[in-house]
Amino acid sequence: MEDFQKFTLKEYQYWDIQLHSNQCHLGRCVLWYKQDGVVDLFDASPEAREELWKIADHLKRVLTKLFQPDLFNYSALSNVTNHLHIHVIPRYKDERIFENHTFTDVKFGSNPYPYDKSFTLPEDVLNKIKDTIKEAL
């Protein structure tokens, strides 16, 4: 299980927003449920589900303003990481350039999985993405 805590963008009562370390989809984030032992979204408390809706809406608006994705995909599979978390995946019909780095969504229009696990960025670019989103939140 990957530790996304070092990429925490914002903390809430029930959830954290964390930048996914693989940015093959520019702005990809993870909404991490803070309660241990919960895997299924429908097992989250009503208060946590209400907070999730507000956080996800705000995150979507922030990512839209920053990177202008054409649409979003969301996944809460918990197949590999057996803990409730939701991937927020911006999708792009055309290339995006951020910090002189080109991002191409090669699977636009289809399932984003499996994603390019070999995709890497220089640490300074990854940190700039993190700081840009964190500041906008």
MDAnalysis code that builds the backbone (N, CA, C; Angstrom):
import MDAnalysis as mda
import numpy as np

u = mda.Universe.empty(411, n_residues=137, atom_resindex=np.repeat(np.arange(137), 3), trajectory=True)
u.add_TopologyAttr("name", ["N", "CA", "C"] * 137)
u.add_TopologyAttr("resid", np.arange(1, 138))
u.add_TopologyAttr("resname", ["MET", "GLU", "ASP", "PHE", "GLN", "LYS", "PHE", "THR", "LEU", "LYS", "GLU", "TYR", "GLN", "TYR", "TRP", "ASP", "ILE", "GLN", "LEU", "HIS", "SER", "ASN", "GLN", "CYS", "HIS", "LEU", "GLY", "ARG", "CYS", "VAL", "LEU", "TRP", "TYR", "LYS", "GLN", "ASP", "GLY", "VAL", "VAL", "ASP", "LEU", "PHE", "ASP", "ALA", "SER", "PRO", "GLU", "ALA", "ARG", "GLU", "GLU", "LEU", "TRP", "LYS", "ILE", "ALA", "ASP", "HIS", "LEU", "LYS", "ARG", "VAL", "LEU", "THR", "LYS", "LEU", "PHE", "GLN", "PRO", "ASP", "LEU", "PHE", "ASN", "TYR", "SER", "ALA", "LEU", "SER", "ASN", "VAL", "THR", "ASN", "HIS", "LEU", "HIS", "ILE", "HIS", "VAL", "ILE", "PRO", "ARG", "TYR", "LYS", "ASP", "GLU", "ARG", "ILE", "PHE", "GLU", "ASN", "HIS", "THR", "PHE", "THR", "ASP", "VAL", "LYS", "PHE", "GLY", "SER", "ASN", "PRO", "TYR", "PRO", "TYR", "ASP", "LYS", "SER", "PHE", "THR", "LEU", "PRO", "GLU", "ASP", "VAL", "LEU", "ASN", "LYS", "ILE", "LYS", "ASP", "THR", "ILE", "LYS", "GLU", "ALA", "LEU"])
u.atoms.positions = np.array([
    [0.845, -1.180, 0.000],
    [0.000, 0.000, 0.000],
    [0.890, 1.242, 0.000],
    [0.612, 2.126, -0.935],
    [1.397, 3.353, -1.029],
    [0.986, 4.320, 0.072],
    [1.967, 4.995, 0.627],
    [1.702, 5.986, 1.668],
    [1.550, 7.350, 1.013],
    [0.314, 7.823, 0.944],
    [0.041, 9.109, 0.316],
    [0.123, 10.257, 1.311],
    [0.375, 9.964, 2.606],
    [0.348, 11.017, 3.622],
    [1.337, 12.139, 3.342],
    [2.477, 11.813, 2.761],
    [3.449, 12.870, 2.476],
    [2.944, 13.820, 1.397],
    [1.856, 13.405, 0.731],
    [1.264, 14.240, -0.304],
    [-0.079, 14.816, 0.142],
    [-0.298, 14.928, 1.444],
    [-1.556, 15.465, 1.941],
    [-1.701, 16.927, 1.541],
    [-2.841, 17.219, 0.952],
    [-3.135, 18.578, 0.502],
    [-4.007, 19.332, 1.491],
    [-4.955, 18.609, 2.087],
    [-5.843, 19.246, 3.056],
    [-6.485, 18.162, 3.908],
    [-6.662, 18.477, 5.197],
    [-7.282, 17.540, 6.137],
    [-8.652, 18.062, 6.559],
    [-9.563, 17.116, 6.698],
    [-10.910, 17.411, 7.155],
    [-11.220, 16.490, 8.337],
    [-12.417, 16.568, 8.856],
    [-12.769, 15.745, 10.006],
    [-12.725, 14.256, 9.669],
    [-13.297, 13.864, 8.533],
    [-13.407, 12.445, 8.186],
    [-12.493, 12.020, 7.039],
    [-12.023, 12.952, 6.269],
    [-11.285, 12.658, 5.047],
    [-10.029, 13.525, 4.943],
    [-9.061, 13.040, 4.182],
    [-7.917, 13.836, 3.752],
    [-7.901, 13.848, 2.230],
    [-7.470, 14.950, 1.663],
    [-7.194, 14.999, 0.231],
    [-5.695, 14.828, 0.074],
    [-5.318, 13.861, -0.758],
    [-3.900, 13.593, -0.989],
    [-3.633, 13.553, -2.488],
    [-2.520, 14.115, -2.873],
    [-2.099, 14.041, -4.263],
    [-1.591, 12.632, -4.526],
    [-2.018, 12.040, -5.621],
    [-1.477, 10.733, -6.000],
    [-0.069, 10.957, -6.533],
    [0.861, 10.117, -6.118],
    [2.258, 10.305, -6.536],
    [2.466, 10.063, -8.017],
    [1.576, 9.316, -8.665],
    [1.665, 9.110, -10.102],
    [0.716, 10.096, -10.774],
    [1.286, 11.073, -11.421],
    [0.506, 12.129, -12.046],
    [0.376, 11.941, -13.558],
    [0.255, 10.686, -14.002],
    [0.020, 10.472, -15.432],
    [-1.296, 11.129, -15.852],
    [-2.183, 11.358, -14.893],
    [-3.377, 12.181, -15.081],
    [-3.181, 13.414, -14.201],
    [-2.808, 14.506, -14.813],
    [-2.467, 15.733, -14.086],
    [-3.565, 16.110, -13.097],
    [-3.181, 16.217, -11.821],
    [-4.123, 16.597, -10.770],
    [-4.797, 15.427, -10.089],
    [-4.408, 14.213, -10.424],
    [-5.035, 13.040, -9.809],
    [-4.847, 13.081, -8.297],
    [-5.945, 12.892, -7.588],
    [-5.927, 12.943, -6.128],
    [-6.620, 11.723, -5.546],
    [-6.405, 11.536, -4.261],
    [-7.036, 10.461, -3.510],
    [-7.736, 11.085, -2.309],
    [-8.990, 10.715, -2.119],
    [-9.727, 11.109, -0.925],
    [-9.652, 9.924, 0.024],
    [-8.963, 10.109, 1.150],
    [-8.639, 9.033, 2.084],
    [-9.526, 9.140, 3.317],
    [-10.296, 8.076, 3.583],
    [-11.176, 8.042, 4.745],
    [-10.335, 7.769, 5.988],
    [-10.532, 8.561, 7.020],
    [-9.673, 8.484, 8.204],
    [-9.990, 7.324, 9.142],
    [-11.189, 6.756, 9.060],
    [-11.556, 5.679, 9.984],
    [-10.985, 4.356, 9.499],
    [-10.234, 3.693, 10.358],
    [-9.667, 2.383, 10.024],
    [-10.751, 1.319, 9.967],
    [-10.497, 0.302, 9.178],
    [-11.384, -0.847, 9.116],
    [-12.570, -0.699, 8.191],
    [-12.672, 0.418, 7.496],
    [-13.783, 0.626, 6.572],
    [-13.254, 0.493, 5.150],
    [-13.936, -0.325, 4.359],
    [-13.519, -0.560, 2.978],
    [-14.579, -0.050, 2.001],
    [-15.836, -0.267, 2.328],
    [-16.942, 0.041, 1.430],
    [-17.482, 1.448, 1.692],
    [-17.696, 2.193, 0.641],
    [-18.210, 3.560, 0.763],
    [-19.511, 3.608, 1.553],
    [-20.353, 2.612, 1.385],
    [-21.651, 2.630, 2.053],
    [-21.564, 2.269, 3.527],
    [-20.367, 1.905, 3.982],
    [-20.153, 1.674, 5.403],
    [-19.624, 2.912, 6.123],
    [-19.345, 3.961, 5.383],
    [-18.931, 5.215, 6.007],
    [-20.128, 5.831, 6.716],
    [-19.847, 6.577, 7.742],
    [-20.939, 7.202, 8.494],
    [-21.675, 8.218, 7.608],
    [-22.943, 8.484, 7.929],
    [-23.682, 9.490, 7.164],
    [-22.973, 10.850, 7.166],
    [-22.366, 11.198, 8.297],
    [-21.653, 12.480, 8.386],
    [-20.430, 12.483, 7.462],
    [-19.753, 11.348, 7.394],
    [-18.584, 11.244, 6.522],
    [-18.994, 11.301, 5.053],
    [-20.113, 10.685, 4.709],
    [-20.588, 10.729, 3.319],
    [-20.981, 12.144, 2.939],
    [-21.605, 12.859, 3.872],
    [-21.979, 14.254, 3.600],
    [-20.729, 15.119, 3.402],
    [-19.731, 14.915, 4.259],
    [-18.488, 15.671, 4.120],
    [-17.794, 15.324, 2.803],
    [-17.814, 14.055, 2.435],
    [-17.200, 13.623, 1.175],
    [-17.781, 14.383, -0.009],
    [-19.078, 14.516, -0.038],
    [-19.732, 15.189, -1.153],
    [-19.251, 16.642, -1.272],
    [-19.149, 17.319, -0.155],
    [-18.695, 18.709, -0.158],
    [-17.233, 18.820, -0.582],
    [-16.401, 17.931, -0.061],
    [-14.969, 17.953, -0.391],
    [-14.763, 17.654, -1.868],
    [-15.427, 16.613, -2.355],
    [-15.259, 16.223, -3.762],
    [-15.716, 17.332, -4.696],
    [-16.812, 17.974, -4.363],
    [-17.307, 19.084, -5.179],
    [-16.289, 20.224, -5.210],
    [-15.753, 20.563, -4.056],
    [-14.763, 21.643, -3.985],
    [-13.491, 21.260, -4.742],
    [-13.018, 20.037, -4.551],
    [-11.818, 19.585, -5.255],
    [-12.030, 19.622, -6.763],
    [-13.174, 19.170, -7.214],
    [-13.468, 19.201, -8.653],
    [-13.418, 20.630, -9.186],
    [-13.992, 21.564, -8.462],
    [-13.973, 22.965, -8.907],
    [-12.545, 23.510, -8.944],
    [-11.739, 23.167, -7.942],
    [-10.346, 23.628, -7.894],
    [-9.549, 23.045, -9.059],
    [-9.648, 21.737, -9.274],
    [-8.900, 21.109, -10.368],
    [-9.346, 21.621, -11.734],
    [-10.638, 21.902, -11.855],
    [-11.153, 22.456, -13.112],
    [-10.557, 23.833, -13.374],
    [-10.508, 24.653, -12.357],
    [-9.929, 25.990, -12.515],
    [-8.441, 25.913, -12.853],
    [-7.714, 25.017, -12.203],
    [-6.268, 24.942, -12.393],
    [-5.847, 24.306, -13.717],
    [-6.519, 23.193, -14.093],
    [-6.011, 22.388, -15.201],
    [-7.001, 22.182, -16.348],
    [-8.225, 22.627, -16.205],
    [-9.267, 22.516, -17.221],
    [-9.448, 21.108, -17.795],
    [-9.654, 20.096, -16.942],
    [-9.917, 18.758, -17.485],
    [-11.240, 18.744, -18.251],
    [-11.358, 17.807, -19.172],
    [-12.582, 17.679, -19.959],
    [-13.658, 16.906, -19.211],
    [-13.249, 16.034, -18.315],
    [-14.187, 15.295, -17.469],
    [-13.411, 14.672, -16.321],
    [-14.138, 14.036, -15.422],
    [-13.523, 13.380, -14.271],
    [-13.985, 11.936, -14.198],
    [-13.083, 11.066, -13.760],
    [-13.431, 9.696, -13.394],
    [-13.206, 9.577, -11.891],
    [-14.006, 8.723, -11.274],
    [-13.886, 8.477, -9.847],
    [-13.867, 6.963, -9.638],
    [-13.018, 6.503, -8.736],
    [-13.026, 5.067, -8.458],
    [-12.795, 4.822, -6.975],
    [-13.533, 3.837, -6.475],
    [-13.396, 3.405, -5.086],
    [-13.382, 1.877, -5.099],
    [-12.300, 1.312, -5.580],
    [-12.237, -0.124, -5.825],
    [-11.761, -0.919, -4.614],
    [-10.780, -0.399, -3.901],
    [-10.222, -1.047, -2.697],
    [-9.708, -2.457, -2.947],
    [-9.319, -2.762, -4.170],
    [-8.802, -4.091, -4.485],
    [-7.371, -4.281, -4.007],
    [-6.551, -3.270, -4.150],
    [-5.142, -3.359, -3.768],
    [-4.942, -2.799, -2.362],
    [-5.487, -1.632, -2.109],
    [-5.410, -0.999, -0.796],
    [-6.738, -1.245, -0.102],
    [-6.748, -2.129, 0.861],
    [-7.975, -2.551, 1.520],
    [-8.398, -1.533, 2.579],
    [-8.728, -0.352, 2.115],
    [-9.155, 0.756, 2.973],
    [-9.967, 1.689, 2.097],
    [-10.996, 2.297, 2.662],
    [-11.844, 3.189, 1.881],
    [-11.062, 4.409, 1.419],
    [-10.965, 4.554, 0.120],
    [-10.371, 5.724, -0.499],
    [-10.959, 5.862, -1.892],
    [-10.991, 7.065, -2.384],
    [-11.607, 7.339, -3.675],
    [-10.609, 8.106, -4.528],
    [-10.382, 7.584, -5.724],
    [-9.506, 8.264, -6.673],
    [-10.318, 9.279, -7.464],
    [-9.800, 10.483, -7.555],
    [-10.379, 11.546, -8.370],
    [-9.408, 11.731, -9.529],
    [-9.868, 11.389, -10.735],
    [-8.973, 11.320, -11.885],
    [-9.434, 12.298, -12.962],
    [-8.764, 13.442, -13.078],
    [-9.083, 14.358, -14.173],
    [-8.695, 13.717, -15.502],
    [-9.529, 13.904, -16.510],
    [-9.261, 13.331, -17.832],
    [-9.160, 14.456, -18.856],
    [-8.277, 14.262, -19.825],
    [-7.930, 15.317, -20.769],
    [-7.965, 14.808, -22.201],
    [-8.784, 15.461, -23.011],
    [-8.859, 15.118, -24.427],
    [-7.570, 15.525, -25.137],
    [-7.015, 16.663, -24.743],
    [-5.799, 17.199, -25.360],
    [-4.692, 17.322, -24.323],
    [-3.490, 17.459, -24.791],
    [-2.327, 17.604, -23.901],
    [-2.477, 18.817, -22.991],
    [-1.871, 18.709, -21.834],
    [-1.749, 19.841, -20.913],
    [-0.262, 20.012, -20.614],
    [0.140, 21.256, -20.476],
    [1.524, 21.549, -20.118],
    [1.522, 22.246, -18.775],
    [2.328, 21.716, -17.879],
    [2.469, 22.294, -16.546],
    [3.947, 22.263, -16.197],
    [4.489, 23.408, -15.831],
    [5.913, 23.498, -15.476],
    [6.803, 22.898, -16.573],
    [6.487, 23.241, -17.809],
    [7.244, 22.783, -18.984],
    [7.245, 21.273, -19.147],
    [6.288, 20.607, -18.553],
    [6.157, 19.160, -18.710],
    [4.825, 18.880, -19.393],
    [4.837, 18.042, -20.422],
    [3.631, 17.715, -21.171],
    [2.953, 16.484, -20.591],
    [1.650, 16.602, -20.362],
    [0.829, 15.513, -19.854],
    [-0.138, 15.103, -20.958],
    [-0.123, 13.833, -21.309],
    [-0.985, 13.309, -22.360],
    [-1.816, 12.166, -21.797],
    [-3.121, 12.310, -21.878],
    [-4.050, 11.280, -21.409],
    [-4.275, 10.313, -22.578],
    [-3.392, 9.336, -22.685],
    [-3.403, 8.428, -23.842],
    [-4.637, 7.530, -23.886],
    [-5.349, 7.413, -22.782],
    [-6.531, 6.555, -22.748],
    [-7.823, 7.362, -22.645],
    [-7.764, 8.649, -23.015],
    [-8.971, 9.466, -22.933],
    [-10.092, 8.788, -23.725],
    [-11.279, 8.784, -23.141],
    [-12.429, 8.173, -23.795],
    [-12.610, 6.712, -23.443],
    [-11.712, 6.197, -22.604],
    [-11.839, 4.815, -22.162],
    [-11.434, 4.725, -20.692],
    [-11.528, 3.554, -20.147],
    [-11.186, 3.301, -18.755],
    [-9.733, 3.723, -18.494],
    [-9.476, 4.480, -17.424],
    [-8.096, 4.900, -17.166],
    [-7.199, 3.783, -16.630],
    [-7.796, 2.637, -16.315],
    [-7.020, 1.529, -15.763],
    [-6.749, 0.487, -16.840],
    [-5.621, -0.172, -16.810],
    [-4.505, 0.141, -15.921],
    [-3.828, 1.430, -16.374],
    [-3.441, 2.231, -15.395],
    [-2.754, 3.472, -15.708],
    [-1.257, 3.202, -15.865],
    [-0.544, 4.174, -16.380],
    [0.893, 4.026, -16.652],
    [1.677, 4.095, -15.345],
    [1.953, 2.941, -14.764],
    [2.666, 2.891, -13.486],
    [4.138, 3.270, -13.622],
    [4.628, 3.336, -14.838],
    [6.024, 3.722, -15.050],
    [6.187, 5.238, -15.190],
    [5.069, 5.958, -15.213],
    [5.127, 7.417, -15.382],
    [5.817, 8.061, -14.180],
    [6.776, 8.910, -14.449],
    [7.479, 9.620, -13.377],
    [7.623, 11.088, -13.739],
    [7.813, 11.875, -12.730],
    [8.062, 13.305, -12.873],
    [9.252, 13.669, -12.015],
    [9.979, 14.695, -12.412],
    [10.997, 15.213, -11.491],
    [10.321, 15.648, -10.193],
    [10.995, 15.461, -9.092],
    [10.419, 15.771, -7.781],
    [9.965, 17.219, -7.674],
    [10.699, 18.141, -8.294],
    [10.306, 19.548, -8.207],
    [8.979, 19.813, -8.920],
    [8.714, 19.098, -10.016],
    [7.443, 19.269, -10.725],
    [6.304, 18.669, -9.907],
    [6.527, 17.494, -9.346],
    [5.519, 16.870, -8.488],
    [5.191, 17.771, -7.303],
    [6.201, 18.353, -6.702],
    [5.979, 19.271, -5.578],
    [5.266, 20.540, -6.019],
    [5.509, 21.002, -7.218],
    [4.839, 22.199, -7.727],
    [3.348, 21.905, -7.945],
    [3.028, 20.712, -8.458],
    [1.621, 20.320, -8.598],
    [0.967, 20.303, -7.222],
    [1.634, 19.668, -6.278],
    [1.120, 19.576, -4.908],
    [0.889, 20.975, -4.338],
    [1.879, 21.841, -4.425],
    [1.761, 23.179, -3.851],
    [0.676, 24.005, -4.536],
    [0.543, 23.850, -5.857],
    [-0.451, 24.612, -6.614],
    [-1.860, 24.229, -6.187],
    [-2.116, 22.922, -6.067],
    [-3.444, 22.480, -5.648],
    [-3.690, 22.859, -4.185],
    [-2.684, 22.628, -3.347],
    [-2.831, 22.915, -1.920],
    [-3.177, 24.388, -1.696],
    [-2.513, 25.253, -2.405],
    [-2.776, 26.687, -2.275],
    [-4.189, 27.042, -2.723],
    [-4.669, 26.384, -3.760],
    [-5.996, 26.687, -4.299],
    [-7.126, 26.109, -3.437],
    [-6.800, 25.096, -2.641],
    [-7.821, 24.520, -1.776],
    [-8.115, 25.434, -0.594],
])
